[in-house]
Amino acid sequence: MPKRSISIKRHRTSIALEKEFWDALDAAAEHRRVSLPSLIAEIDQSRLKAAPPPGLASALRVFVLKETQLSGVGDKAD
């Protein structure tokens, strides 16, 4: 599982995710015209509002899943 080191609010952290999740996060950042660290920082801020907050890797996976659902990928035809 590939790891990447990202700085969030001047704090360096390593995140391990499957390649497919990194690819989807890269695409989401590009689509939003923000850097990957900026997107991850935004997701990190959102996850901290939950009680108890999920781990960052889990929050990133859920973000990718929700993005996929919003885009209609995987929808079944009637």
VENMOZI-V482554 format. One record per helix or strand of 3 or more residues. SS is the DSSP state (H for helix, E for strand). FROM is the first residue (numbers start at 0). TO is the last residue. If there is no record, write none. Layout:
ss,from,to
SS,FROM,TO
SS,FROM,TO
This chain:
ss,from,to
E,2,7
E,10,15
H,18,31
H,35,46
H,55,69
